[in-house]
Amino acid sequence: MSATALFVAVFLACMVEAVEAVTIVLAAGTGRDWRSAITGAVSGLAVLAVIVAALGPALTAVPLEGLRLVVGGLLLVFGLQWLRKAILRASGLKALHDEDEAFRTTLAAAKAAPGGSRGFVTDWYSFTLSFKGVLLEGLEVAFIALTFGANQQNIPLAAAAALAAVVIVTGAGLAIRAPLTRVPENTMKLVVGIMLTAFGIFWGAEGAGAVWPGADAALLVVVPGVALFSLALIGVLRRVARTSAPAQARAERLAR
């Protein structure tokens, strides 16, 4: 896997998570208190930095074959979850993710929540909302960067890609102070789901002792293979959605 491919894979995956984290912080700051929201976000990043600092050296100490088996399995867990949701959304069986709607929902909940301060934090709700959002989404960013970087023995490059994605998304979000609705998140999630699943298959098989023909070049077959299978599923499920919609409509009319 080349350095460019590693950077692009980590960057795209982390950008999706960064968009969701920024949306939460924007809702907390807009609906409640910006100072508390930013304090919560910074606190979440500080906790995340400690976790990454502890896990990074530990991952590099694991034997490469064992690391690839574990990383491959974990990437399959994450990748298949993302891929399943992306396929259902693309086929019309699940509503598309709407970052603007997510922002409005979180904003409404923030405005309705009771106030209260604790210690140096003016608004505890804004603080905890931002803290949890940044920490949870950040853990996924850290996982992607650490696993890809450790497996390719290039954690600094993977960390740089993750940092670049977070900085770009955060800067754009704070500049316009609105959810990044123009980011093609549903398409990105499909692409990232395909990539994570393909790399999970590739590294998991290597960790189990399999030898791929052409070594890393086999990814040029595995990735398109997963993509074509995903697109085929989308096509099949779209037909299912079209045929089931009239039947569901008739059932709803009869129930009235």
HUKANOR-V389227 format. One record per pair of residues at least 24 apart in sequence whose ideal C-beta (glycine too) atoms are under 10 Angstrom apart, sorted by the first residue. I is the first residue (numbers start at 1). J is the second residue. D is the distance in whole Angstrom. If there is no record, write none. Layout:
# HUKANOR-V389227
I,J,D + I,J,D
This chain:
# HUKANOR-V389227
1,148,9 + 1,151,8 + 1,152,6 + 1,154,9 + 1,199,8 + 1,202,9 + 1,203,10 + 1,215,10 + 1,216,5 + 1,219,7 + 2,152,9 + 2,216,8 + 3,152,8 + 3,154,7 + 3,157,6 + 3,158,10 + 3,161,10 + 4,157,10 + 5,148,10 + 5,152,9 + 5,195,9 + 5,199,10 + 5,216,9 + 5,219,8 + 5,223,10 + 6,148,6 + 6,149,8 + 6,151,9 + 6,152,5 + 6,154,6 + 6,157,6 + 6,158,6 + 6,161,7 + 7,148,10 + 7,154,9 + 7,157,6 + 7,158,8 + 7,160,7 + 7,161,4 + 7,162,10 + 7,164,8 + 8,161,8 + 8,195,9 + 9,144,8 + 9,148,6 + 9,152,10 + 9,158,9 + 9,161,8 + 9,191,10 + 9,192,8 + 9,195,5 + 9,196,8 + 9,198,10 + 9,199,7 + 9,223,10 + 10,141,9 + 10,144,6 + 10,145,6 + 10,146,10 + 10,147,9 + 10,148,5 + 10,149,7 + 10,152,10 + 10,157,8 + 10,158,5 + 10,159,8 + 10,160,9 + 10,161,4 + 10,162,6 + 10,163,10 + 10,164,9 + 10,165,8 + 10,195,10 + 11,144,10 + 11,145,10 + 11,158,9 + 11,160,9 + 11,161,4 + 11,162,7 + 11,163,10 + 11,164,6 + 11,165,5 + 11,166,10 + 11,168,9 + 12,144,10 + 12,161,9 + 12,165,8 + 12,188,6 + 12,189,10 + 12,191,6 + 12,192,6 + 12,195,7 + 13,78,9 + 13,79,9 + 13,82,9 + 13,140,8 + 13,141,8 + 13,143,10 + 13,144,5 + 13,145,9 + 13,148,8 + 13,161,9 + 13,162,8 + 13,165,8 + 13,188,9 + 13,189,9 + 13,191,9 + 13,192,5 + 13,193,9 + 13,195,7 + 13,196,7 + 14,137,9 + 14,138,9 + 14,140,8 + 14,141,5 + 14,142,9 + 14,144,6 + 14,145,7 + 14,148,10 + 14,158,9 + 14,159,10 + 14,161,7 + 14,162,4 + 14,163,9 + 14,164,8 + 14,165,4 + 14,166,6 + 14,168,10 + 14,169,9 + 14,192,9 + 15,141,9 + 15,161,10 + 15,162,9 + 15,164,9 + 15,165,4 + 15,166,8 + 15,168,7 + 15,169,6 + 15,180,10 + 15,183,8 + 15,185,9 + 15,188,7 + 15,192,9 + 16,82,8 + 16,97,10 + 16,137,9 + 16,140,9 + 16,141,9 + 16,144,10 + 16,165,9 + 16,169,9 + 16,183,8 + 16,185,6 + 16,186,10 + 16,188,5 + 16,189,6 + 16,191,9 + 16,192,6 + 16,193,10 + 17,136,9 + 17,137,5 + 17,138,7 + 17,139,9 + 17,140,5 + 17,141,5 + 17,142,10 + 17,143,10 + 17,144,8 + 17,162,9 + 17,165,8 + 17,166,9 + 17,169,9 + 17,192,9 + 18,134,10 + 18,137,7 + 18,138,9 + 18,140,10 + 18,141,7 + 18,162,9 + 18,164,10 + 18,165,5 + 18,166,5 + 18,167,9 + 18,168,8 + 18,169,4 + 18,170,7 + 18,172,10 + 18,173,9 + 18,180,9 + 18,183,10 + 19,97,10 + 19,99,6 + 19,102,10 + 19,137,9 + 19,165,9 + 19,169,6 + 19,170,10 + 19,172,9 + 19,173,8 + 19,179,8 + 19,180,5 + 19,181,10 + 19,183,6 + 19,185,6 + 19,188,9 + 20,97,9 + 20,99,8 + 20,102,8 + 20,133,8 + 20,136,9 + 20,137,5 + 20,140,9 + 20,169,10 + 20,179,10 + 20,180,10 + 20,185,8 + 21,45,10 + 21,130,9 + 21,132,10 + 21,133,5 + 21,134,5 + 21,135,9 + 21,136,8 + 21,137,4 + 21,138,7 + 21,140,9 + 21,141,8 + 21,166,8 + 21,169,8 + 21,170,8 + 21,173,9 + 22,99,9 + 22,103,10 + 22,133,9 + 22,134,9 + 22,137,9 + 22,166,9 + 22,169,6 + 22,170,6 + 22,171,10 + 22,172,8 + 22,173,4 + 22,174,8 + 22,179,8 + 22,180,7 + 23,99,6 + 23,100,9 + 23,102,6 + 23,103,5 + 23,106,7 + 23,107,10 + 23,133,8 + 23,137,9 + 23,169,10 + 23,173,8 + 23,178,9 + 23,179,5 + 23,180,7 + 23,181,10 + 24,102,9 + 24,103,9 + 24,106,6 + 24,110,9 + 24,129,6 + 24,130,7 + 24,131,10 + 24,132,8 + 24,133,3 + 24,134,8 + 24,136,9 + 24,137,8 + 24,179,10 + 25,106,10 + 25,126,9 + 25,129,8 + 25,130,5 + 25,131,10 + 25,133,6 + 25,134,7 + 25,137,10 + 25,170,8 + 25,173,8 + 25,174,9 + 26,103,7 + 26,106,9 + 26,107,8 + 26,130,9 + 26,133,10 + 26,173,6 + 26,174,8 + 26,176,9 + 26,177,6 + 26,178,7 + 26,179,6 + 26,180,9 + 27,102,8 + 27,103,6 + 27,104,8 + 27,105,8 + 27,106,4 + 27,107,4 + 27,108,9 + 27,109,8 + 27,110,6 + 27,111,9 + 27,126,9 + 27,129,8 + 27,130,9 + 27,133,9 + 27,179,8 + 28,106,8 + 28,107,9 + 28,109,10 + 28,110,6 + 28,113,10 + 28,123,9 + 28,125,8 + 28,126,4 + 28,127,8 + 28,128,9 + 28,129,4 + 28,130,5 + 28,131,9 + 28,132,10 + 28,133,8 + 29,107,10 + 29,110,9 + 29,123,10 + 29,126,7 + 29,129,10 + 29,130,8 + 29,174,9 + 29,177,8 + 30,103,8 + 30,106,10 + 30,107,6 + 30,110,8 + 30,111,9 + 30,126,10 + 30,177,7 + 30,178,9 + 30,179,10 + 31,103,10 + 31,106,8 + 31,107,5 + 31,108,8 + 31,109,8 + 31,110,3 + 31,111,5 + 31,112,9 + 31,113,9 + 31,123,10 + 31,125,9 + 31,126,8 + 31,129,9 + 32,107,9 + 32,110,5 + 32,111,7 + 32,113,8 + 32,115,8 + 32,122,9 + 32,123,5 + 32,124,10 + 32,125,6 + 32,126,4 + 32,127,9 + 32,129,8 + 32,130,9 + 33,110,10 + 33,115,9 + 33,117,9 + 33,121,9 + 33,122,5 + 33,123,4 + 33,124,10 + 33,125,9 + 33,126,5 + 33,127,8 + 34,122,10 + 34,123,9 + 34,126,8 + 34,130,10 + 34,177,9 + 35,120,10 + 35,121,9 + 35,122,6 + 35,123,8 + 35,126,8 + 35,127,9 + 36,117,8 + 36,118,10 + 36,120,10 + 36,121,5 + 36,122,5 + 36,123,4 + 36,124,7 + 36,125,8 + 36,126,4 + 36,127,5 + 36,128,9 + 36,129,9 + 36,130,8 + 36,131,10 + 37,110,9 + 37,123,8 + 37,125,10 + 37,126,4 + 37,127,7 + 37,129,7 + 37,130,4 + 37,131,9 + 37,133,10 + 37,134,10 + 38,126,9 + 38,127,9 + 38,130,7 + 38,174,9 + 39,120,8 + 39,121,6 + 39,122,9 + 39,123,9 + 39,126,8 + 39,127,6 + 39,130,8 + 39,131,8 + 40,121,8 + 40,123,9 + 40,124,9 + 40,125,10 + 40,126,6 + 40,127,4 + 40,128,6 + 40,129,7 + 40,130,3 + 40,131,4 + 40,132,8 + 40,133,8 + 40,134,7 + 40,135,9 + 41,126,10 + 41,127,9 + 41,129,10 + 41,130,5 + 41,131,7 + 41,133,8 + 41,134,5 + 41,135,9 + 41,138,10 + 41,170,9 + 42,130,9 + 42,131,9 + 42,134,8 + 43,121,9 + 43,127,8 + 43,128,10 + 43,130,8 + 43,131,5 + 43,134,8 + 43,135,8 + 44,127,10 + 44,128,10 + 44,130,7 + 44,131,5 + 44,132,7 + 44,133,7 + 44,134,3 + 44,135,4 + 44,136,8 + 44,137,9 + 44,138,6 + 44,139,10 + 45,131,9 + 45,134,6 + 45,135,8 + 45,138,7 + 45,166,9 + 46,131,10 + 46,134,10 + 46,135,10 + 47,131,8 + 47,134,9 + 47,135,6 + 47,138,9 + 47,139,10 + 48,134,7 + 48,135,6 + 48,136,10 + 48,137,10 + 48,138,4 + 48,139,7 + 48,141,8 + 48,142,6 + 49,138,9 + 49,142,9 + 51,135,9 + 51,138,9 + 51,139,7 + 51,142,7 + 51,143,10 + 51,146,10 + 52,138,9 + 52,139,9 + 52,141,9 + 52,142,5 + 52,143,10 + 52,145,8 + 52,146,7 + 52,155,9 + 52,159,8 + 52,162,10 + 55,142,7 + 55,143,9 + 55,146,6 + 55,147,10 + 55,150,9 + 56,142,9 + 56,145,9 + 56,146,6 + 56,149,8 + 56,150,8 + 56,155,6 + 56,156,10 + 56,159,8 + 57,150,10 + 57,155,9 + 58,146,9 + 58,150,9 + 59,146,6 + 59,147,8 + 59,149,8 + 59,150,4 + 59,151,9 + 59,155,8 + 60,146,9 + 60,149,9 + 60,150,6 + 60,153,8 + 60,155,7 + 61,150,10 + 62,150,8 + 63,207,10 + 64,150,9 + 64,151,8 + 64,153,8 + 64,206,9 + 64,207,8 + 65,206,8 + 65,207,6 + 65,208,9 + 65,209,8 + 66,207,7 + 67,147,9 + 67,150,6 + 67,151,6 + 67,153,10 + 67,203,9 + 67,207,7 + 68,147,10 + 68,150,9 + 68,151,6 + 68,202,9 + 68,203,4 + 68,204,7 + 68,205,9 + 68,206,5 + 68,207,4 + 68,208,9 + 69,203,8 + 69,204,6 + 69,205,9 + 69,206,8 + 69,207,3 + 69,208,6 + 69,209,9 + 70,147,9 + 70,150,10 + 70,151,10 + 70,203,9 + 70,204,9 + 70,207,7 + 71,143,10 + 71,146,9 + 71,147,5 + 71,148,8 + 71,150,7 + 71,151,5 + 71,199,8 + 71,200,8 + 71,203,5 + 71,204,8 + 71,206,10 + 71,207,7 + 72,147,9 + 72,151,8 + 72,199,8 + 72,200,5 + 72,201,7 + 72,202,7 + 72,203,4 + 72,204,3 + 72,205,7 + 72,206,7 + 72,207,5 + 72,208,8 + 73,200,7 + 73,203,9 + 73,204,6 + 73,207,8 + 73,208,10 + 74,143,7 + 74,144,10 + 74,147,6 + 74,196,9 + 74,200,8 + 74,203,10 + 74,204,9 + 75,143,9 + 75,144,9 + 75,147,7 + 75,148,8 + 75,151,9 + 75,195,9 + 75,196,5 + 75,197,7 + 75,198,9 + 75,199,6 + 75,200,3 + 75,201,9 + 75,202,9 + 75,203,7 + 75,204,8 + 76,196,8 + 76,197,6 + 76,198,10 + 76,199,9 + 76,200,4 + 76,201,7 + 76,203,9 + 76,204,6 + 77,196,9 + 77,197,10 + 77,200,8 + 78,140,8 + 78,143,7 + 78,144,8 + 78,147,9 + 78,192,9 + 78,193,9 + 78,196,6 + 78,197,9 + 78,200,8 + 79,192,8 + 79,193,6 + 79,194,8 + 79,195,7 + 79,196,3 + 79,197,4 + 79,198,8 + 79,199,8 + 79,200,5 + 79,201,9 + 79,226,9 + 80,193,8 + 80,196,8 + 80,197,6 + 80,200,8 + 81,193,8 + 81,196,9 + 81,197,10 + 82,188,10 + 82,189,6 + 82,190,8 + 82,191,10 + 82,192,6 + 82,193,4 + 82,194,9 + 82,195,9 + 82,196,6 + 82,197,8 + 83,189,8 + 83,190,7 + 83,191,10 + 83,192,9 + 83,193,3 + 83,194,6 + 83,195,10 + 83,196,8 + 83,197,5 + 83,198,10 + 83,226,8 + 83,229,10 + 83,230,6 + 83,233,9 + 84,193,8 + 84,197,10 + 84,230,10 + 84,233,9 + 85,186,9 + 85,189,7 + 85,190,9 + 85,193,8 + 86,185,10 + 86,186,7 + 86,187,8 + 86,188,9 + 86,189,5 + 86,190,4 + 86,191,8 + 86,192,8 + 86,193,5 + 86,194,8 + 86,230,8 + 86,234,9 + 87,190,7 + 87,193,8 + 87,194,10 + 87,229,10 + 87,230,6 + 87,231,9 + 87,232,10 + 87,233,5 + 87,234,6 + 87,236,10 + 87,237,7 + 88,233,9 + 88,234,9 + 88,237,7 + 88,241,9 + 89,186,6 + 89,187,10 + 89,189,8 + 89,190,8 + 89,234,9 + 90,186,7 + 90,187,9 + 90,189,10 + 90,190,6 + 90,230,9 + 90,231,9 + 90,233,9 + 90,234,5 + 90,235,10 + 90,237,8 + 90,238,8 + 91,233,8 + 91,234,5 + 91,235,8 + 91,236,8 + 91,237,3 + 91,238,5 + 91,239,9 + 91,240,8 + 91,241,6 + 91,242,10 + 92,234,9 + 92,237,8 + 92,238,6 + 92,240,9 + 92,241,4 + 92,242,8 + 92,244,10 + 92,245,8 + 93,234,10 + 93,237,6 + 93,238,9 + 93,240,7 + 93,241,5 + 93,244,9 + 94,237,10 + 94,241,10 + 96,185,9 + 96,186,5 + 97,185,6 + 97,186,6 + 97,189,7 + 98,179,9 + 98,181,8 + 98,185,9 + 98,186,9 + 99,178,10 + 99,179,5 + 99,180,6 + 99,181,5 + 99,182,9 + 99,183,7 + 99,185,6 + 99,186,10 + 100,178,8 + 100,179,5 + 100,180,9 + 100,181,5 + 101,179,9 + 101,181,9 + 102,179,7 + 102,181,10 + 102,185,10 + 103,178,8 + 103,179,4 + 103,180,9 + 103,181,8 + 104,179,9 + 106,133,9 + 106,179,9 + 107,179,9 + 134,166,10 + 134,170,10 + 137,166,10 + 138,162,9 + 138,166,8 + 141,165,8 + 141,166,7 + 144,192,9 + 144,196,8 + 147,196,10 + 147,199,9 + 147,200,10 + 147,203,9 + 148,195,10 + 148,196,9 + 148,199,8 + 148,203,9 + 151,199,8 + 151,202,10 + 151,203,6 + 151,206,9 + 151,207,9 + 152,203,10 + 152,216,10 + 190,227,9 + 190,230,7 + 190,231,9 + 190,234,9 + 191,227,8 + 191,230,10 + 193,226,9 + 193,227,10 + 193,230,8 + 194,223,7 + 194,224,9 + 194,225,10 + 194,226,5 + 194,227,5 + 194,228,10 + 194,229,9 + 194,230,6 + 194,231,9 + 195,219,10 + 195,223,7 + 195,226,8 + 195,227,9 + 196,226,10 + 197,222,9 + 197,223,9 + 197,226,5 + 197,227,10 + 197,229,9 + 197,230,8 + 198,222,5 + 198,223,4 + 198,224,9 + 198,225,8 + 198,226,5 + 198,227,8 + 199,223,8 + 199,226,10 + 200,226,10 + 201,225,9 + 201,226,7 + 202,226,10
